[in-house]
Amino acid sequence: MATLTPMRPPPPHPPTVQPPTTLADRNRADGTRALLRTGTGIVAVGALSLATIYILLGGIGRNGPHNNTGWFFLILTLMSLPFGLMLLLLGVAKWFRNARLASQPGTPS
């Protein structure tokens, strides 16, 4: 004869999460801080690689950089500056939106 196992009780309800109300909470909740931090880091890498081309690697002539390392740093610069600026501008736009929403009382997130 088969034995029946008792049913488990249902799991407790998850705690009620309050919507973010302050600017810092909004920025943390929707990824604005991550966008700003990542965009700033990528732009810094691009600016540093561009400075490295001109300061350490002899600059860029009419036909491009003077050596293979210069070409590598030029490619790194041309990839990171546009992408980093895009992330940074998106983060700034989200920060301004969150600041506007935080200044309006009673506005849901």
Biopython code that builds the backbone (N, CA, C, O; Angstrom):
import numpy as np
from Bio.PDB.StructureBuilder import StructureBuilder

atoms = [
    (1, "MET", "N", (0.823, -1.163, 0.000)),
    (1, "MET", "CA", (0.000, 0.000, 0.000)),
    (1, "MET", "C", (0.885, 1.251, 0.000)),
    (1, "MET", "O", (1.862, 1.333, 0.745)),
    (2, "ALA", "N", (0.540, 2.196, -0.823)),
    (2, "ALA", "CA", (1.332, 3.417, -0.958)),
    (2, "ALA", "C", (1.062, 4.356, 0.213)),
    (2, "ALA", "O", (-0.072, 4.504, 0.670)),
    (3, "THR", "N", (2.117, 4.975, 0.674)),
    (3, "THR", "CA", (1.949, 5.942, 1.764)),
    (3, "THR", "C", (1.827, 7.341, 1.165)),
    (3, "THR", "O", (2.513, 7.669, 0.197)),
    (4, "LEU", "N", (0.995, 8.121, 1.715)),
    (4, "LEU", "CA", (0.797, 9.491, 1.257)),
    (4, "LEU", "C", (1.650, 10.440, 2.095)),
    (4, "LEU", "O", (1.686, 10.357, 3.323)),
    (5, "THR", "N", (2.311, 11.312, 1.416)),
    (5, "THR", "CA", (3.106, 12.305, 2.147)),
    (5, "THR", "C", (2.252, 13.554, 2.340)),
    (5, "THR", "O", (1.485, 13.928, 1.453)),
    (6, "PRO", "N", (2.379, 14.189, 3.476)),
    (6, "PRO", "CA", (1.579, 15.398, 3.705)),
    (6, "PRO", "C", (2.033, 16.519, 2.784)),
    (6, "PRO", "O", (3.204, 16.599, 2.411)),
    (7, "MET", "N", (1.093, 17.381, 2.424)),
    (7, "MET", "CA", (1.414, 18.520, 1.547)),
    (7, "MET", "C", (2.202, 19.558, 2.327)),
    (7, "MET", "O", (1.985, 19.761, 3.521)),
    (8, "ARG", "N", (3.106, 20.197, 1.638)),
    (8, "ARG", "CA", (3.881, 21.263, 2.264)),
    (8, "ARG", "C", (3.024, 22.523, 2.344)),
    (8, "ARG", "O", (2.183, 22.766, 1.478)),
    (9, "PRO", "N", (3.240, 23.316, 3.379)),
    (9, "PRO", "CA", (2.499, 24.582, 3.437)),
    (9, "PRO", "C", (3.010, 25.519, 2.351)),
    (9, "PRO", "O", (4.167, 25.418, 1.944)),
    (10, "PRO", "N", (2.171, 26.422, 1.880)),
    (10, "PRO", "CA", (2.624, 27.348, 0.838)),
    (10, "PRO", "C", (3.715, 28.266, 1.379)),
    (10, "PRO", "O", (3.741, 28.569, 2.571)),
    (11, "PRO", "N", (4.612, 28.706, 0.504)),
    (11, "PRO", "CA", (5.682, 29.597, 0.971)),
    (11, "PRO", "C", (5.083, 30.927, 1.432)),
    (11, "PRO", "O", (4.024, 31.331, 0.953)),
    (12, "PRO", "N", (5.752, 31.601, 2.351)),
    (12, "PRO", "CA", (5.235, 32.894, 2.815)),
    (12, "PRO", "C", (5.291, 33.924, 1.690)),
    (12, "PRO", "O", (6.100, 33.814, 0.769)),
    (13, "HIS", "N", (4.434, 34.908, 1.781)),
    (13, "HIS", "CA", (4.416, 35.967, 0.767)),
    (13, "HIS", "C", (5.693, 36.783, 0.855)),
    (13, "HIS", "O", (6.211, 37.012, 1.948)),
    (14, "PRO", "N", (6.205, 37.223, -0.292)),
    (14, "PRO", "CA", (7.414, 38.049, -0.241)),
    (14, "PRO", "C", (7.087, 39.387, 0.428)),
    (14, "PRO", "O", (5.945, 39.845, 0.390)),
    (15, "PRO", "N", (8.086, 39.998, 1.031)),
    (15, "PRO", "CA", (7.830, 41.282, 1.680)),
    (15, "PRO", "C", (7.454, 42.340, 0.637)),
    (15, "PRO", "O", (7.896, 42.290, -0.511)),
    (16, "THR", "N", (6.657, 43.264, 1.052)),
    (16, "THR", "CA", (6.233, 44.335, 0.160)),
    (16, "THR", "C", (7.400, 45.278, -0.068)),
    (16, "THR", "O", (8.011, 45.763, 0.885)),
    (17, "VAL", "N", (7.704, 45.535, -1.311)),
    (17, "VAL", "CA", (8.815, 46.410, -1.664)),
    (17, "VAL", "C", (8.260, 47.799, -1.940)),
    (17, "VAL", "O", (7.365, 47.981, -2.766)),
    (18, "GLN", "N", (8.809, 48.765, -1.233)),
    (18, "GLN", "CA", (8.385, 50.140, -1.436)),
    (18, "GLN", "C", (9.107, 50.717, -2.654)),
    (18, "GLN", "O", (10.288, 50.433, -2.854)),
    (19, "PRO", "N", (8.426, 51.518, -3.470)),
    (19, "PRO", "CA", (9.103, 52.127, -4.609)),
    (19, "PRO", "C", (10.140, 53.130, -4.117)),
    (19, "PRO", "O", (9.961, 53.743, -3.064)),
    (20, "PRO", "N", (11.223, 53.298, -4.873)),
    (20, "PRO", "CA", (12.251, 54.242, -4.447)),
    (20, "PRO", "C", (11.705, 55.668, -4.416)),
    (20, "PRO", "O", (10.959, 56.075, -5.307)),
    (21, "THR", "N", (12.080, 56.419, -3.388)),
    (21, "THR", "CA", (11.568, 57.773, -3.249)),
    (21, "THR", "C", (12.649, 58.827, -3.386)),
    (21, "THR", "O", (12.370, 59.923, -3.872)),
    (22, "THR", "N", (13.870, 58.534, -2.974)),
    (22, "THR", "CA", (14.935, 59.535, -3.074)),
    (22, "THR", "C", (15.689, 59.366, -4.390)),
    (22, "THR", "O", (15.590, 58.338, -5.061)),
    (23, "LEU", "N", (16.428, 60.385, -4.730)),
    (23, "LEU", "CA", (17.197, 60.357, -5.984)),
    (23, "LEU", "C", (18.238, 59.238, -5.960)),
    (23, "LEU", "O", (18.423, 58.541, -6.958)),
    (24, "ALA", "N", (18.913, 59.066, -4.832)),
    (24, "ALA", "CA", (19.929, 58.006, -4.739)),
    (24, "ALA", "C", (19.299, 56.625, -4.880)),
    (24, "ALA", "O", (19.866, 55.742, -5.523)),
    (25, "ASP", "N", (18.115, 56.439, -4.273)),
    (25, "ASP", "CA", (17.438, 55.148, -4.397)),
    (25, "ASP", "C", (17.003, 54.874, -5.828)),
    (25, "ASP", "O", (17.128, 53.747, -6.307)),
    (26, "ARG", "N", (16.497, 55.885, -6.510)),
    (26, "ARG", "CA", (16.084, 55.714, -7.910)),
    (26, "ARG", "C", (17.291, 55.366, -8.782)),
    (26, "ARG", "O", (17.221, 54.463, -9.615)),
    (27, "ASN", "N", (18.403, 56.092, -8.585)),
    (27, "ASN", "CA", (19.586, 55.847, -9.405)),
    (27, "ASN", "C", (20.138, 54.451, -9.162)),
    (27, "ASN", "O", (20.630, 53.808, -10.089)),
    (28, "ARG", "N", (20.060, 53.980, -7.929)),
    (28, "ARG", "CA", (20.548, 52.645, -7.618)),
    (28, "ARG", "C", (19.622, 51.583, -8.191)),
    (28, "ARG", "O", (20.077, 50.539, -8.657)),
    (29, "ALA", "N", (18.312, 51.853, -8.154)),
    (29, "ALA", "CA", (17.336, 50.841, -8.551)),
    (29, "ALA", "C", (17.275, 50.619, -10.053)),
    (29, "ALA", "O", (17.060, 49.489, -10.491)),
    (30, "ASP", "N", (17.459, 51.665, -10.858)),
    (30, "ASP", "CA", (17.259, 51.498, -12.300)),
    (30, "ASP", "C", (18.556, 51.433, -13.098)),
    (30, "ASP", "O", (18.516, 51.466, -14.328)),
    (31, "GLY", "N", (19.691, 51.344, -12.438)),
    (31, "GLY", "CA", (20.952, 51.161, -13.149)),
    (31, "GLY", "C", (21.619, 52.440, -13.606)),
    (31, "GLY", "O", (22.566, 52.388, -14.390)),
    (32, "THR", "N", (21.152, 53.588, -13.139)),
    (32, "THR", "CA", (21.762, 54.850, -13.561)),
    (32, "THR", "C", (23.201, 54.941, -13.079)),
    (32, "THR", "O", (24.087, 55.360, -13.825)),
    (33, "ARG", "N", (23.431, 54.553, -11.843)),
    (33, "ARG", "CA", (24.803, 54.618, -11.320)),
    (33, "ARG", "C", (25.736, 53.714, -12.105)),
    (33, "ARG", "O", (26.882, 54.080, -12.364)),
    (34, "ALA", "N", (25.260, 52.543, -12.485)),
    (34, "ALA", "CA", (26.096, 51.617, -13.259)),
    (34, "ALA", "C", (26.428, 52.203, -14.633)),
    (34, "ALA", "O", (27.557, 52.082, -15.108)),
    (35, "LEU", "N", (25.430, 52.842, -15.272)),
    (35, "LEU", "CA", (25.692, 53.471, -16.566)),
    (35, "LEU", "C", (26.722, 54.582, -16.440)),
    (35, "LEU", "O", (27.646, 54.671, -17.248)),
    (36, "LEU", "N", (26.566, 55.429, -15.426)),
    (36, "LEU", "CA", (27.504, 56.538, -15.242)),
    (36, "LEU", "C", (28.907, 56.030, -14.940)),
    (36, "LEU", "O", (29.888, 56.538, -15.484)),
    (37, "ARG", "N", (29.001, 55.034, -14.076)),
    (37, "ARG", "CA", (30.313, 54.500, -13.704)),
    (37, "ARG", "C", (30.984, 53.812, -14.895)),
    (37, "ARG", "O", (32.171, 54.021, -15.144)),
    (38, "THR", "N", (30.234, 52.998, -15.625)),
    (38, "THR", "CA", (30.804, 52.277, -16.760)),
    (38, "THR", "C", (31.166, 53.232, -17.888)),
    (38, "THR", "O", (32.240, 53.117, -18.478)),
    (39, "GLY", "N", (30.273, 54.181, -18.193)),
    (39, "GLY", "CA", (30.553, 55.151, -19.248)),
    (39, "GLY", "C", (31.781, 55.984, -18.941)),
    (39, "GLY", "O", (32.601, 56.238, -19.823)),
    (40, "THR", "N", (31.914, 56.415, -17.681)),
    (40, "THR", "CA", (33.089, 57.202, -17.297)),
    (40, "THR", "C", (34.357, 56.377, -17.426)),
    (40, "THR", "O", (35.381, 56.882, -17.888)),
    (41, "GLY", "N", (34.304, 55.119, -17.027)),
    (41, "GLY", "CA", (35.483, 54.264, -17.133)),
    (41, "GLY", "C", (35.904, 54.023, -18.570)),
    (41, "GLY", "O", (37.095, 54.053, -18.882)),
    (42, "ILE", "N", (34.937, 53.784, -19.449)),
    (42, "ILE", "CA", (35.271, 53.520, -20.850)),
    (42, "ILE", "C", (35.794, 54.777, -21.536)),
    (42, "ILE", "O", (36.722, 54.698, -22.340)),
    (43, "VAL", "N", (35.209, 55.945, -21.228)),
    (43, "VAL", "CA", (35.712, 57.199, -21.792)),
    (43, "VAL", "C", (37.129, 57.465, -21.282)),
    (43, "VAL", "O", (37.980, 57.939, -22.035)),
    (44, "ALA", "N", (37.384, 57.162, -20.010)),
    (44, "ALA", "CA", (38.724, 57.354, -19.462)),
    (44, "ALA", "C", (39.741, 56.457, -20.157)),
    (44, "ALA", "O", (40.863, 56.887, -20.424)),
    (45, "VAL", "N", (39.362, 55.220, -20.451)),
    (45, "VAL", "CA", (40.271, 54.320, -21.178)),
    (45, "VAL", "C", (40.561, 54.875, -22.572)),
    (45, "VAL", "O", (41.706, 54.847, -23.023)),
    (46, "GLY", "N", (39.526, 55.380, -23.257)),
    (46, "GLY", "CA", (39.727, 55.958, -24.580)),
    (46, "GLY", "C", (40.615, 57.193, -24.551)),
    (46, "GLY", "O", (41.488, 57.354, -25.404)),
    (47, "ALA", "N", (40.394, 58.070, -23.569)),
    (47, "ALA", "CA", (41.220, 59.275, -23.459)),
    (47, "ALA", "C", (42.664, 58.925, -23.105)),
    (47, "ALA", "O", (43.603, 59.535, -23.618)),
    (48, "LEU", "N", (42.830, 57.947, -22.232)),
    (48, "LEU", "CA", (44.176, 57.525, -21.857)),
    (48, "LEU", "C", (44.907, 56.891, -23.038)),
    (48, "LEU", "O", (46.102, 57.126, -23.222)),
    (49, "SER", "N", (44.210, 56.099, -23.831)),
    (49, "SER", "CA", (44.871, 55.487, -24.989)),
    (49, "SER", "C", (45.209, 56.549, -26.050)),
    (49, "SER", "O", (46.236, 56.443, -26.721)),
    (50, "LEU", "N", (44.367, 57.554, -26.201)),
    (50, "LEU", "CA", (44.681, 58.637, -27.139)),
    (50, "LEU", "C", (45.881, 59.435, -26.657)),
    (50, "LEU", "O", (46.751, 59.796, -27.450)),
    (51, "ALA", "N", (45.931, 59.711, -25.359)),
    (51, "ALA", "CA", (47.088, 60.417, -24.811)),
    (51, "ALA", "C", (48.352, 59.580, -24.962)),
    (51, "ALA", "O", (49.423, 60.129, -25.219)),
    (52, "THR", "N", (48.249, 58.270, -24.807)),
    (52, "THR", "CA", (49.400, 57.390, -24.962)),
    (52, "THR", "C", (49.936, 57.435, -26.384)),
    (52, "THR", "O", (51.149, 57.404, -26.590)),
    (53, "ILE", "N", (49.047, 57.509, -27.365)),
    (53, "ILE", "CA", (49.495, 57.588, -28.760)),
    (53, "ILE", "C", (50.359, 58.829, -28.960)),
    (53, "ILE", "O", (51.434, 58.751, -29.555)),
    (54, "TYR", "N", (49.893, 59.962, -28.469)),
    (54, "TYR", "CA", (50.598, 61.218, -28.720)),
    (54, "TYR", "C", (51.808, 61.409, -27.815)),
    (54, "TYR", "O", (52.795, 62.008, -28.242)),
    (55, "ILE", "N", (51.761, 60.916, -26.573)),
    (55, "ILE", "CA", (52.861, 61.170, -25.640)),
    (55, "ILE", "C", (53.965, 60.121, -25.760)),
    (55, "ILE", "O", (55.145, 60.469, -25.813)),
    (56, "LEU", "N", (53.596, 58.851, -25.803)),
    (56, "LEU", "CA", (54.601, 57.785, -25.750)),
    (56, "LEU", "C", (54.920, 57.139, -27.095)),
    (56, "LEU", "O", (56.016, 56.607, -27.277)),
    (57, "LEU", "N", (53.984, 57.176, -28.035)),
    (57, "LEU", "CA", (54.166, 56.386, -29.254)),
    (57, "LEU", "C", (54.438, 57.230, -30.499)),
    (57, "LEU", "O", (54.362, 56.698, -31.606)),
    (58, "GLY", "N", (54.745, 58.495, -30.371)),
    (58, "GLY", "CA", (55.170, 59.294, -31.516)),
    (58, "GLY", "C", (54.059, 59.967, -32.285)),
    (58, "GLY", "O", (54.332, 60.557, -33.330)),
    (59, "GLY", "N", (52.854, 59.916, -31.841)),
    (59, "GLY", "CA", (51.769, 60.634, -32.490)),
    (59, "GLY", "C", (51.205, 59.910, -33.705)),
    (59, "GLY", "O", (51.493, 58.739, -33.954)),
    (60, "ILE", "N", (50.385, 60.655, -34.456)),
    (60, "ILE", "CA", (49.737, 60.119, -35.651)),
    (60, "ILE", "C", (50.127, 61.007, -36.826)),
    (60, "ILE", "O", (49.904, 62.217, -36.805)),
    (61, "GLY", "N", (50.709, 60.395, -37.843)),
    (61, "GLY", "CA", (51.103, 61.140, -39.032)),
    (61, "GLY", "C", (50.019, 61.117, -40.097)),
    (61, "GLY", "O", (48.873, 60.759, -39.823)),
    (62, "ARG", "N", (50.391, 61.506, -41.330)),
    (62, "ARG", "CA", (49.420, 61.516, -42.428)),
    (62, "ARG", "C", (48.904, 60.121, -42.748)),
    (62, "ARG", "O", (47.751, 59.960, -43.148)),
    (63, "ASN", "N", (49.745, 59.120, -42.575)),
    (63, "ASN", "CA", (49.365, 57.749, -42.891)),
    (63, "ASN", "C", (48.973, 56.938, -41.667)),
    (63, "ASN", "O", (48.856, 55.715, -41.749)),
    (64, "GLY", "N", (48.771, 57.589, -40.551)),
    (64, "GLY", "CA", (48.371, 56.889, -39.336)),
    (64, "GLY", "C", (49.495, 56.868, -38.312)),
    (64, "GLY", "O", (50.491, 57.574, -38.470)),
    (65, "PRO", "N", (49.346, 56.075, -37.278)),
    (65, "PRO", "CA", (50.388, 55.969, -36.252)),
    (65, "PRO", "C", (51.683, 55.402, -36.830)),
    (65, "PRO", "O", (51.695, 54.804, -37.905)),
    (66, "HIS", "N", (52.758, 55.603, -36.097)),
    (66, "HIS", "CA", (54.083, 55.243, -36.611)),
    (66, "HIS", "C", (54.486, 53.802, -36.368)),
    (66, "HIS", "O", (55.456, 53.336, -36.967)),
    (67, "ASN", "N", (53.776, 53.075, -35.510)),
    (67, "ASN", "CA", (54.152, 51.687, -35.233)),
    (67, "ASN", "C", (52.894, 50.860, -34.931)),
    (67, "ASN", "O", (51.788, 51.393, -34.840)),
    (68, "ASN", "N", (53.092, 49.555, -34.779)),
    (68, "ASN", "CA", (51.955, 48.661, -34.564)),
    (68, "ASN", "C", (51.237, 48.934, -33.247)),
    (68, "ASN", "O", (50.011, 48.844, -33.178)),
    (69, "THR", "N", (51.980, 49.260, -32.220)),
    (69, "THR", "CA", (51.352, 49.568, -30.939)),
    (69, "THR", "C", (50.492, 50.817, -31.058)),
    (69, "THR", "O", (49.432, 50.907, -30.439)),
    (70, "GLY", "N", (50.943, 51.774, -31.846)),
    (70, "GLY", "CA", (50.141, 52.977, -32.085)),
    (70, "GLY", "C", (48.827, 52.651, -32.773)),
    (70, "GLY", "O", (47.785, 53.214, -32.438)),
    (71, "TRP", "N", (48.877, 51.742, -33.735)),
    (71, "TRP", "CA", (47.633, 51.323, -34.399)),
    (71, "TRP", "C", (46.694, 50.636, -33.423)),
    (71, "TRP", "O", (45.483, 50.857, -33.464)),
    (72, "PHE", "N", (47.247, 49.798, -32.536)),
    (72, "PHE", "CA", (46.411, 49.124, -31.551)),
    (72, "PHE", "C", (45.722, 50.145, -30.645)),
    (72, "PHE", "O", (44.523, 50.044, -30.385)),
    (73, "PHE", "N", (46.486, 51.125, -30.168)),
    (73, "PHE", "CA", (45.896, 52.138, -29.298)),
    (73, "PHE", "C", (44.907, 53.025, -30.054)),
    (73, "PHE", "O", (43.936, 53.497, -29.462)),
    (74, "LEU", "N", (45.131, 53.261, -31.340)),
    (74, "LEU", "CA", (44.171, 54.034, -32.129)),
    (74, "LEU", "C", (42.848, 53.271, -32.266)),
    (74, "LEU", "O", (41.774, 53.860, -32.145)),
    (75, "ILE", "N", (42.928, 51.968, -32.517)),
    (75, "ILE", "CA", (41.707, 51.146, -32.610)),
    (75, "ILE", "C", (40.988, 51.142, -31.269)),
    (75, "ILE", "O", (39.764, 51.263, -31.219)),
    (76, "LEU", "N", (41.743, 51.002, -30.175)),
    (76, "LEU", "CA", (41.142, 51.036, -28.845)),
    (76, "LEU", "C", (40.446, 52.378, -28.596)),
    (76, "LEU", "O", (39.347, 52.413, -28.042)),
    (77, "THR", "N", (41.068, 53.456, -28.995)),
    (77, "THR", "CA", (40.473, 54.786, -28.833)),
    (77, "THR", "C", (39.201, 54.922, -29.650)),
    (77, "THR", "O", (38.190, 55.414, -29.149)),
    (78, "LEU", "N", (39.242, 54.493, -30.901)),
    (78, "LEU", "CA", (38.082, 54.649, -31.784)),
    (78, "LEU", "C", (36.922, 53.736, -31.396)),
    (78, "LEU", "O", (35.783, 53.989, -31.790)),
    (79, "MET", "N", (37.192, 52.688, -30.636)),
    (79, "MET", "CA", (36.096, 51.841, -30.150)),
    (79, "MET", "C", (35.534, 52.376, -28.839)),
    (79, "MET", "O", (34.318, 52.395, -28.648)),
    (80, "SER", "N", (36.402, 52.806, -27.942)),
    (80, "SER", "CA", (35.941, 53.125, -26.597)),
    (80, "SER", "C", (35.341, 54.520, -26.466)),
    (80, "SER", "O", (34.408, 54.701, -25.683)),
    (81, "LEU", "N", (35.832, 55.496, -27.190)),
    (81, "LEU", "CA", (35.284, 56.845, -27.031)),
    (81, "LEU", "C", (33.819, 56.952, -27.460)),
    (81, "LEU", "O", (33.020, 57.473, -26.681)),
    (82, "PRO", "N", (33.417, 56.493, -28.643)),
    (82, "PRO", "CA", (31.990, 56.617, -28.987)),
    (82, "PRO", "C", (31.075, 55.793, -28.079)),
    (82, "PRO", "O", (30.019, 56.273, -27.667)),
    (83, "PHE", "N", (31.470, 54.566, -27.768)),
    (83, "PHE", "CA", (30.628, 53.722, -26.927)),
    (83, "PHE", "C", (30.553, 54.272, -25.505)),
    (83, "PHE", "O", (29.479, 54.288, -24.902)),
    (84, "GLY", "N", (31.675, 54.719, -24.972)),
    (84, "GLY", "CA", (31.681, 55.290, -23.625)),
    (84, "GLY", "C", (30.877, 56.567, -23.545)),
    (84, "GLY", "O", (30.168, 56.791, -22.564)),
    (85, "LEU", "N", (30.975, 57.418, -24.570)),
    (85, "LEU", "CA", (30.173, 58.647, -24.575)),
    (85, "LEU", "C", (28.685, 58.336, -24.662)),
    (85, "LEU", "O", (27.871, 59.016, -24.038)),
    (86, "MET", "N", (28.328, 57.318, -25.427)),
    (86, "MET", "CA", (26.923, 56.930, -25.515)),
    (86, "MET", "C", (26.403, 56.470, -24.147)),
    (86, "MET", "O", (25.319, 56.878, -23.728)),
    (87, "LEU", "N", (27.166, 55.632, -23.455)),
    (87, "LEU", "CA", (26.759, 55.184, -22.128)),
    (87, "LEU", "C", (26.689, 56.352, -21.150)),
    (87, "LEU", "O", (25.759, 56.452, -20.350)),
    (88, "LEU", "N", (27.683, 57.231, -21.223)),
    (88, "LEU", "CA", (27.718, 58.364, -20.310)),
    (88, "LEU", "C", (26.542, 59.299, -20.547)),
    (88, "LEU", "O", (25.930, 59.766, -19.586)),
    (89, "LEU", "N", (26.212, 59.582, -21.795)),
    (89, "LEU", "CA", (25.077, 60.456, -22.090)),
    (89, "LEU", "C", (23.754, 59.814, -21.674)),
    (89, "LEU", "O", (22.859, 60.504, -21.185)),
    (90, "LEU", "N", (23.626, 58.514, -21.862)),
    (90, "LEU", "CA", (22.420, 57.834, -21.411)),
    (90, "LEU", "C", (22.298, 57.894, -19.891)),
    (90, "LEU", "O", (21.206, 58.114, -19.367)),
    (91, "GLY", "N", (23.401, 57.701, -19.184)),
    (91, "GLY", "CA", (23.386, 57.792, -17.726)),
    (91, "GLY", "C", (23.041, 59.192, -17.247)),
    (91, "GLY", "O", (22.297, 59.346, -16.279)),
    (92, "VAL", "N", (23.572, 60.218, -17.913)),
    (92, "VAL", "CA", (23.266, 61.600, -17.530)),
    (92, "VAL", "C", (21.790, 61.894, -17.782)),
    (92, "VAL", "O", (21.139, 62.537, -16.958)),
    (93, "ALA", "N", (21.258, 61.432, -18.907)),
    (93, "ALA", "CA", (19.839, 61.657, -19.198)),
    (93, "ALA", "C", (18.959, 60.964, -18.166)),
    (93, "ALA", "O", (17.961, 61.534, -17.726)),
    (94, "LYS", "N", (19.316, 59.738, -17.771)),
    (94, "LYS", "CA", (18.542, 59.033, -16.752)),
    (94, "LYS", "C", (18.661, 59.729, -15.401)),
    (94, "LYS", "O", (17.692, 59.773, -14.643)),
    (95, "TRP", "N", (19.846, 60.276, -15.088)),
    (95, "TRP", "CA", (20.025, 60.979, -13.830)),
    (95, "TRP", "C", (19.129, 62.218, -13.783)),
    (95, "TRP", "O", (18.492, 62.484, -12.763)),
    (96, "PHE", "N", (19.078, 62.982, -14.891)),
    (96, "PHE", "CA", (18.207, 64.157, -14.929)),
    (96, "PHE", "C", (16.739, 63.750, -14.809)),
    (96, "PHE", "O", (15.967, 64.431, -14.134)),
    (97, "ARG", "N", (16.345, 62.659, -15.448)),
    (97, "ARG", "CA", (14.968, 62.191, -15.337)),
    (97, "ARG", "C", (14.646, 61.800, -13.899)),
    (97, "ARG", "O", (13.590, 62.153, -13.375)),
    (98, "ASN", "N", (15.559, 61.072, -13.264)),
    (98, "ASN", "CA", (15.327, 60.673, -11.879)),
    (98, "ASN", "C", (15.288, 61.887, -10.946)),
    (98, "ASN", "O", (14.510, 61.908, -9.992)),
    (99, "ALA", "N", (16.119, 62.893, -11.213)),
    (99, "ALA", "CA", (16.097, 64.102, -10.398)),
    (99, "ALA", "C", (14.764, 64.828, -10.562)),
    (99, "ALA", "O", (14.219, 65.350, -9.590)),
    (100, "ARG", "N", (14.241, 64.863, -11.779)),
    (100, "ARG", "CA", (12.950, 65.511, -12.015)),
    (100, "ARG", "C", (11.840, 64.742, -11.315)),
    (100, "ARG", "O", (10.954, 65.347, -10.713)),
    (101, "LEU", "N", (11.879, 63.399, -11.387)),
    (101, "LEU", "CA", (10.854, 62.594, -10.738)),
    (101, "LEU", "C", (10.936, 62.680, -9.213)),
    (101, "LEU", "O", (9.907, 62.662, -8.537)),
    (102, "ALA", "N", (12.144, 62.773, -8.671)),
    (102, "ALA", "CA", (12.292, 62.859, -7.222)),
    (102, "ALA", "C", (11.809, 64.201, -6.689)),
    (102, "ALA", "O", (11.408, 64.298, -5.529)),
    (103, "SER", "N", (11.843, 65.244, -7.530)),
    (103, "SER", "CA", (11.402, 66.551, -7.077)),
    (103, "SER", "C", (9.879, 66.683, -7.107)),
    (103, "SER", "O", (9.331, 67.607, -6.507)),
    (104, "GLN", "N", (9.191, 65.774, -7.795)),
    (104, "GLN", "CA", (7.726, 65.807, -7.851)),
    (104, "GLN", "C", (7.181, 64.862, -6.789)),
    (104, "GLN", "O", (7.370, 63.649, -6.886)),
    (105, "PRO", "N", (6.505, 65.402, -5.775)),
    (105, "PRO", "CA", (6.001, 64.517, -4.716)),
    (105, "PRO", "C", (4.853, 63.641, -5.230)),
    (105, "PRO", "O", (4.015, 64.071, -6.023)),
    (106, "GLY", "N", (4.852, 62.402, -4.748)),
    (106, "GLY", "CA", (3.762, 61.490, -5.091)),
    (106, "GLY", "C", (3.858, 60.843, -6.456)),
    (106, "GLY", "O", (2.915, 60.180, -6.888)),
    (107, "THR", "N", (4.976, 61.017, -7.147)),
    (107, "THR", "CA", (5.137, 60.427, -8.461)),
    (107, "THR", "C", (5.653, 58.994, -8.307)),
    (107, "THR", "O", (6.683, 58.787, -7.665)),
    (108, "PRO", "N", (4.975, 58.011, -8.872)),
    (108, "PRO", "CA", (5.495, 56.645, -8.771)),
    (108, "PRO", "C", (6.767, 56.492, -9.566)),
    (108, "PRO", "O", (7.021, 57.243, -10.508)),
    (109, "SER", "N", (7.568, 55.511, -9.179)),
    (109, "SER", "CA", (8.829, 55.303, -9.884)),
    (109, "SER", "C", (8.543, 54.656, -11.207)),
    (109, "SER", "O", (9.466, 54.386, -11.975)),
]
sb = StructureBuilder()
sb.init_structure("model")
sb.init_model(0)
sb.init_chain("A")
sb.init_seg("    ")
for serial, (resi, resn, name, xyz) in enumerate(atoms, 1):
    if name == "N":
        sb.init_residue(resn, " ", resi, " ")
    sb.init_atom(name, np.array(xyz, "f"), 0.0, 1.0, " ", f" {name:<3s}", serial, name[0])
structure = sb.get_structure()
